[in-house]
Amino acid sequence: LVLELNQVIVPTYGTVPDQQNLHTPEWVDFDDKPDSLFFKDGQRRIDFVLVYEDESKKMTHRRSDRKKQRRKRQVYESNLINNGLQLEAARSVLDEKLIFVKVHAPWEVLCTYAEVMHIKLPLQHNDLKTRKSAFNWFSRLFRVDENIIKPEQEFFTAPFQKEHLSNFYIQDKDTFFNPATRSRIVHFILSRVEYATKNNVKKFGINKLLDTGIYKAAFPLHDSSFRHLSTDPSCPSERYLLYREWAHPKNIFKLQPLDFIRKYYGEKIGIYFAWLGFYTNMLTVAAVVGVGCFLYGYLTKDNCTWSQEVCDPNIGGNIIMCPQCDRACTYWNLTITCESSKKLCIFDSYGTLVFAVFMGIWVTFFLEFWKRRQAELEYEWDTVEYLEQEEQVRPEYEARCTHVVMNEITQQEEHVPYTACGKCVRMTFCTSAIFFWILLIIASVVGIIVYRLSVFLAFSSKLSQHVNGTEALRKYLTPQTATSVTASLISFVVIMILNIVYEKVAILITDFELPRTQTDYENSLTTKMFLFQFVNYYSSCFYIAFFKGKFVGHPGSPVYWLGKYRNEECDPGGCLLELTTQLAIIVGGKAIWNNIQEVLVPLVKNLIGRYSAAARSEKVVPRWEHDYHLQPIGKLGLFYEYLEMVIQFGFVTLFVASFPLAPLLALINNMLEIRLDAWKLTTQFRRMVPQKAQDIGAWQPILQGIAILAVVTNALIIAFTSDMIPRLVYYWSFSVPPYGSHSTHTMEGYINSTLSVFNISDFKNESKPSSPWFGKLTTCRQVYRDLRYPPGHQHQYEHNIYYWHVIAAKLAFIIVMEHVIYFVKFIISYVIPDVSEKTRSKVKREKYLTQKLLHENDLKGVKKTMGKIAEKIIKGADSTFRPKDE
């Protein structure tokens, strides 16, 4: 080796060596062993693979450009060798233009960088006694067979130190660093090795080489085919086991082998599937309660008095409603809404109220128990102190560190990419850009609202609603329904298009911010993307739930939007059913679209690549070439899977009062999602570089924010979107004297008493229906819940006493519901500790062992050395002061 490995702590970059001083990889031919994971000598394991296209066979670039690319690559590979890595190159079997450079990290390099990266490695077996759960026999039915995937041994671990090598649990040097750790160390080196210097600025890192096309790919190898066991006896075939016992559809009801997933893919992938599995399990409880509430509404819908009155030809059949738009709309019969009122009885029942309160408490249990589970995984997977000790600075950040500042803590100079003023400018620009794009989303929502207002006029003129009409279609295809469905479909298409744009914008803004670490980068991007997606997905739902039909005025004095369009009204049954329709279209369409993107696209690409390769040759292909033809996972990894699930979590919690079956649909989707994501990782994508992760990152506070907001939104939906509070006020106060005429509390007469009366002679000329009026009646009825005094009253068309009672009841309900749920959430959060007692004991035991083995042994060595020195000093003193006669 050119450089002494023991002195390599962080790579030091010198001047670019001359051509004759460059080190080159050893060239070999493929040995016809398709499943081998080793160099040609069969001893050195392949820890990473780099792929490039031979410049001499490129015809698409100028000769000077090809020469520059080749020079940068040669310098880079030479520096890799200088840093202790061993390289072996081989030409592709199927395409002679492709060159595969296999990378191996020797033992000395692994030890050096394990210490630099503070990687935790085993000290000794975990000797704490574990108490078996009472439900262990039950969970065993759903666990993976331990004879197929053996449970991982538990060890106490400590950050690796070369000088304490003898204290670590090393049975075999070849297996002490598992393949995932080896790949992570090699990727750390690849990301920090220089390949050029321009204007005294060093250019380094495999990511830049990939972006500029100097390398076509860089990835660790899968250890086998997912279809069969490896033919190489030294390969464990973990990919095959993961596919068979985790990704295969037959395991849809099985628990996930999380430790095995973490071992193969790293902690970052493991924590995602742990969170998704935990969320799915918790959804089981919510789904059962939601189905119970739905069944309660379905079974009691026939006892829904107000719906019976709407459908009764003697009550609803004699009620003529006022037009819902100017000129084009006409009078219509209340019985038209009979079908929608029956459906509304299912969702707008007392069971929905109970379910909304339950979900407010459920989400607290979910978050608190997840914190406990996350704390267990942090300890078991050695990520407790990861963020403080181990995470390294992003190469992109290091490359921009040209400014020198004084560190207030260390009082030493350090390099940063921008000054304080520059940082303020960047933050101002990024914040302004975020607000601009959010305003653009809101503008698209306003466009959809304008569409709804304008198209409602067209549907009203074509879908005629004469009071004597008897067409069967009219019961289902009303102007409100047609407008709602088409607007929801258009809204979904706009949302999907804007998502593509916002993804690019969020990445550009985050790149411009230049976060210091990968965790900082992902957290910053997560916040922006969720903010965009939140406004994009939920804005239309918030409009329907809290704004539509709330500011319409009355037939004699309507409110206009943009001075032109009459403000949109709800169906007489309220906007709750329309909100349910909107949720169903967005959630269902989103799930279908995501599955097409996530599964079909990589599957089709791989099939095309596989068949084209098979058409070219029937030769035996090595493992690295098989993996190269798989799809790359992308720089953001499972970011979009997290985003998809968190958006779903928002739909399940924020608007659950309008659709109690949402948790059931989410449960079914997630059971499939786990297996689809697992299938995609094990069969369609190259192996990811294993990465550490302490938790789910910025998604945790986002989930907590959604949980807090969900209590408010559900309380508001029940109070202002549903018709529950007006019905309760009528039942308890206005059905009996002094306001009502019934002797006992009842819902009879609710429809007639809550439909305000309007005199058709009070219509303004610009609002008067163009179709002629027939019959002897001189009044029509406003949409109920408007609650105004009738014509002829001294306060005609003003809100009546019933309206103010309802408003007071709604405000009181919101205050009581929020305070009760928040108080219960506080009690639950206080009672359930974030870290279990069992995990605390393990952490304390590990710290004790670390101190004992790594520090006390040093102290004993120092004492022993000092003791020998003291003995020599005493002996020297005795000989000096001994009497002469002796």
CORHUUR-V568905 format. One record per backbone hydrogen bond with DSSP energy under -1.0 kcal/mol. CO is the residue of the C=O (numbers start at 1). NH is the residue of the N-H. If there is no record, write none. Layout:
BEGIN
co=CO nh=NH
co=CO nh=NH
END
This chain:
BEGIN
co=4 nh=7
co=5 nh=8
co=18 nh=21
co=19 nh=22
co=26 nh=89
co=33 nh=36
co=37 nh=46
co=39 nh=42
co=44 nh=39
co=48 nh=103
co=49 nh=219
co=50 nh=101
co=51 nh=216
co=51 nh=217
co=52 nh=99
co=54 nh=57
co=55 nh=58
co=62 nh=66
co=63 nh=67
co=64 nh=68
co=65 nh=69
co=66 nh=70
co=67 nh=71
co=68 nh=72
co=69 nh=73
co=70 nh=74
co=71 nh=75
co=72 nh=76
co=73 nh=77
co=74 nh=78
co=75 nh=79
co=76 nh=80
co=77 nh=81
co=78 nh=82
co=79 nh=83
co=80 nh=85
co=81 nh=84
co=86 nh=104
co=87 nh=26
co=88 nh=102
co=89 nh=28
co=90 nh=100
co=95 nh=98
co=97 nh=54
co=98 nh=92
co=99 nh=52
co=100 nh=90
co=101 nh=50
co=102 nh=88
co=103 nh=47
co=103 nh=48
co=104 nh=86
co=106 nh=110
co=107 nh=111
co=108 nh=112
co=109 nh=113
co=110 nh=114
co=111 nh=115
co=112 nh=116
co=113 nh=117
co=114 nh=119
co=119 nh=160
co=121 nh=158
co=122 nh=169
co=124 nh=156
co=133 nh=136
co=135 nh=139
co=136 nh=140
co=138 nh=141
co=139 nh=142
co=142 nh=255
co=145 nh=148
co=145 nh=149
co=154 nh=126
co=156 nh=123
co=156 nh=124
co=158 nh=121
co=161 nh=164
co=162 nh=165
co=164 nh=167
co=165 nh=168
co=168 nh=170
co=172 nh=176
co=178 nh=182
co=179 nh=183
co=180 nh=184
co=181 nh=185
co=182 nh=186
co=183 nh=187
co=184 nh=188
co=185 nh=189
co=186 nh=190
co=187 nh=191
co=189 nh=192
co=193 nh=205
co=196 nh=203
co=198 nh=201
co=201 nh=198
co=203 nh=195
co=203 nh=196
co=205 nh=209
co=206 nh=210
co=207 nh=211
co=208 nh=212
co=209 nh=214
co=209 nh=215
co=217 nh=51
co=219 nh=49
co=232 nh=235
co=237 nh=241
co=238 nh=242
co=239 nh=243
co=240 nh=244
co=241 nh=245
co=242 nh=246
co=242 nh=247
co=243 nh=248
co=248 nh=251
co=249 nh=252
co=251 nh=254
co=256 nh=258
co=257 nh=261
co=258 nh=262
co=259 nh=263
co=260 nh=264
co=261 nh=265
co=262 nh=266
co=266 nh=270
co=267 nh=271
co=268 nh=272
co=269 nh=273
co=270 nh=274
co=271 nh=275
co=272 nh=276
co=273 nh=277
co=274 nh=278
co=275 nh=279
co=276 nh=280
co=277 nh=281
co=278 nh=282
co=279 nh=283
co=282 nh=286
co=283 nh=287
co=284 nh=288
co=285 nh=289
co=286 nh=290
co=287 nh=291
co=288 nh=292
co=289 nh=293
co=290 nh=294
co=291 nh=295
co=292 nh=296
co=293 nh=297
co=294 nh=298
co=295 nh=299
co=296 nh=300
co=300 nh=303
co=301 nh=304
co=303 nh=305
co=304 nh=308
co=305 nh=309
co=306 nh=310
co=307 nh=311
co=308 nh=312
co=309 nh=316
co=312 nh=315
co=312 nh=316
co=312 nh=317
co=316 nh=319
co=319 nh=334
co=320 nh=781
co=321 nh=332
co=326 nh=328
co=327 nh=770
co=332 nh=321
co=333 nh=336
co=334 nh=337
co=335 nh=338
co=337 nh=341
co=338 nh=342
co=339 nh=343
co=340 nh=344
co=341 nh=345
co=343 nh=346
co=343 nh=347
co=344 nh=348
co=350 nh=354
co=351 nh=355
co=352 nh=356
co=353 nh=357
co=354 nh=358
co=355 nh=359
co=356 nh=360
co=357 nh=361
co=358 nh=362
co=359 nh=363
co=361 nh=365
co=362 nh=366
co=363 nh=367
co=364 nh=368
co=365 nh=369
co=366 nh=370
co=367 nh=371
co=368 nh=372
co=369 nh=373
co=370 nh=374
co=371 nh=375
co=372 nh=376
co=373 nh=377
co=374 nh=378
co=375 nh=379
co=376 nh=380
co=377 nh=381
co=378 nh=383
co=379 nh=382
co=383 nh=386
co=385 nh=389
co=386 nh=390
co=386 nh=391
co=394 nh=398
co=395 nh=399
co=398 nh=401
co=400 nh=402
co=403 nh=416
co=405 nh=414
co=407 nh=411
co=412 nh=407
co=414 nh=405
co=416 nh=403
co=419 nh=423
co=420 nh=424
co=421 nh=425
co=422 nh=426
co=423 nh=427
co=424 nh=428
co=425 nh=429
co=426 nh=430
co=427 nh=431
co=428 nh=432
co=429 nh=433
co=430 nh=434
co=431 nh=435
co=432 nh=436
co=433 nh=437
co=434 nh=438
co=435 nh=439
co=436 nh=440
co=437 nh=441
co=438 nh=442
co=439 nh=443
co=440 nh=444
co=441 nh=445
co=442 nh=446
co=443 nh=447
co=444 nh=448
co=445 nh=449
co=446 nh=450
co=447 nh=451
co=448 nh=452
co=449 nh=453
co=450 nh=454
co=451 nh=455
co=452 nh=456
co=454 nh=458
co=455 nh=459
co=456 nh=460
co=457 nh=461
co=458 nh=462
co=459 nh=463
co=462 nh=464
co=466 nh=469
co=472 nh=475
co=473 nh=476
co=473 nh=477
co=476 nh=478
co=478 nh=482
co=479 nh=483
co=480 nh=484
co=481 nh=485
co=482 nh=486
co=483 nh=487
co=484 nh=488
co=485 nh=489
co=486 nh=490
co=487 nh=491
co=488 nh=492
co=489 nh=493
co=490 nh=494
co=491 nh=495
co=492 nh=496
co=493 nh=497
co=494 nh=498
co=495 nh=499
co=496 nh=500
co=497 nh=501
co=498 nh=502
co=499 nh=503
co=500 nh=504
co=501 nh=505
co=502 nh=506
co=503 nh=507
co=504 nh=508
co=505 nh=509
co=506 nh=510
co=507 nh=511
co=508 nh=512
co=509 nh=513
co=510 nh=514
co=516 nh=394
co=517 nh=521
co=518 nh=522
co=519 nh=523
co=520 nh=524
co=521 nh=525
co=522 nh=526
co=523 nh=527
co=524 nh=528
co=525 nh=529
co=526 nh=530
co=527 nh=531
co=528 nh=532
co=529 nh=533
co=530 nh=534
co=531 nh=535
co=532 nh=536
co=533 nh=537
co=534 nh=538
co=535 nh=539
co=538 nh=542
co=539 nh=543
co=540 nh=544
co=541 nh=545
co=542 nh=546
co=543 nh=547
co=543 nh=548
co=547 nh=550
co=552 nh=559
co=554 nh=557
co=559 nh=567
co=561 nh=564
co=561 nh=565
co=565 nh=561
co=568 nh=549
co=571 nh=574
co=575 nh=579
co=576 nh=580
co=577 nh=581
co=578 nh=582
co=579 nh=583
co=580 nh=584
co=581 nh=585
co=582 nh=586
co=583 nh=587
co=584 nh=588
co=585 nh=589
co=586 nh=590
co=587 nh=591
co=588 nh=592
co=589 nh=593
co=590 nh=594
co=591 nh=595
co=592 nh=596
co=593 nh=597
co=594 nh=598
co=595 nh=599
co=595 nh=600
co=596 nh=601
co=599 nh=603
co=600 nh=604
co=601 nh=605
co=602 nh=606
co=603 nh=607
co=604 nh=608
co=605 nh=609
co=606 nh=610
co=607 nh=611
co=608 nh=612
co=609 nh=613
co=610 nh=614
co=611 nh=615
co=612 nh=616
co=613 nh=617
co=622 nh=626
co=623 nh=627
co=624 nh=628
co=625 nh=629
co=627 nh=630
co=631 nh=686
co=634 nh=637
co=636 nh=639
co=638 nh=642
co=639 nh=643
co=640 nh=644
co=641 nh=645
co=642 nh=646
co=643 nh=647
co=644 nh=648
co=645 nh=649
co=646 nh=650
co=647 nh=651
co=648 nh=652
co=649 nh=653
co=650 nh=654
co=655 nh=658
co=659 nh=662
co=661 nh=665
co=662 nh=666
co=663 nh=667
co=664 nh=668
co=665 nh=669
co=666 nh=670
co=667 nh=671
co=668 nh=672
co=669 nh=673
co=670 nh=674
co=671 nh=675
co=672 nh=676
co=673 nh=677
co=674 nh=678
co=675 nh=679
co=676 nh=680
co=677 nh=681
co=678 nh=682
co=679 nh=683
co=680 nh=684
co=680 nh=685
co=684 nh=631
co=691 nh=268
co=696 nh=699
co=697 nh=700
co=698 nh=702
co=699 nh=703
co=700 nh=704
co=701 nh=705
co=702 nh=706
co=703 nh=707
co=704 nh=708
co=705 nh=709
co=706 nh=710
co=709 nh=713
co=710 nh=714
co=711 nh=715
co=712 nh=716
co=713 nh=717
co=714 nh=718
co=715 nh=719
co=716 nh=720
co=717 nh=721
co=717 nh=722
co=723 nh=727
co=724 nh=728
co=725 nh=729
co=726 nh=730
co=727 nh=731
co=728 nh=732
co=729 nh=733
co=729 nh=734
co=730 nh=735
co=735 nh=742
co=736 nh=739
co=736 nh=740
co=747 nh=750
co=749 nh=753
co=750 nh=754
co=754 nh=785
co=756 nh=782
co=758 nh=780
co=759 nh=762
co=760 nh=763
co=764 nh=767
co=764 nh=768
co=778 nh=760
co=780 nh=758
co=781 nh=322
co=787 nh=800
co=789 nh=797
co=790 nh=793
co=793 nh=796
co=795 nh=798
co=798 nh=789
co=800 nh=804
co=801 nh=805
co=802 nh=806
co=803 nh=807
co=804 nh=808
co=805 nh=809
co=806 nh=810
co=807 nh=811
co=808 nh=812
co=809 nh=813
co=810 nh=814
co=811 nh=815
co=812 nh=816
co=813 nh=817
co=814 nh=818
co=815 nh=819
co=816 nh=820
co=817 nh=821
co=818 nh=822
co=819 nh=823
co=820 nh=824
co=821 nh=825
co=822 nh=826
co=823 nh=827
co=824 nh=828
co=825 nh=829
co=826 nh=830
co=827 nh=831
co=828 nh=832
co=836 nh=840
co=837 nh=841
co=838 nh=842
co=839 nh=843
co=840 nh=844
co=841 nh=845
co=842 nh=846
co=843 nh=847
co=844 nh=848
co=845 nh=849
co=846 nh=850
co=847 nh=851
co=848 nh=852
co=849 nh=853
co=850 nh=854
co=851 nh=855
co=851 nh=856
co=855 nh=859
co=856 nh=860
co=857 nh=861
co=858 nh=862
co=859 nh=863
co=860 nh=864
co=861 nh=865
co=862 nh=866
co=863 nh=867
co=864 nh=868
co=865 nh=869
co=866 nh=870
co=867 nh=871
co=868 nh=872
co=869 nh=873
co=870 nh=874
co=871 nh=875
co=872 nh=876
co=873 nh=877
co=874 nh=878
co=875 nh=879
co=876 nh=880
co=877 nh=881
co=883 nh=886
END
